[in-house]
Amino acid sequence: MLSSEQLNYYRQIIRRPVVTEKSMRDSERLRTYTFEVDPSANKVEIRRAVEALFGVTVTNVNTMRVSGKARRRSYRHRTGRTAERKKALVTLAPGDSIDVVEMGG
């Protein structure tokens, strides 16, 4: 059983699931789930967090940094940037699954 401090730490690492058509297709076919994670988290921390929070066995973790994009804002077309983020593609062992739709995206 996890202590409340560990649980909070793991919840800070795993920010939210990425629920898109592509990520849902990968979760069904390849057992690969996509999460937005803390930019300072490494693969070992992400693996431990997913295993502890969801009670599954992780076989592989791939990470990527997604740079912010330039966006126009309404007043006189001033430009701004969206935030940079980090995504993790987590592959689970055969037989394990996570219900990301139930978590809320």
Buried (B, 14 or more C-beta within 10 A) or exposed (E): EEEEEBBEBBEEBBBEBBBEEEBBEBBEEEBBBBBBBBEEBEBEBBBBBBBBBBEBEBBEBEBEEBEEEEEEEEEEEEEEEEEEBBBBBBBBEEEBEBEBEEBEE
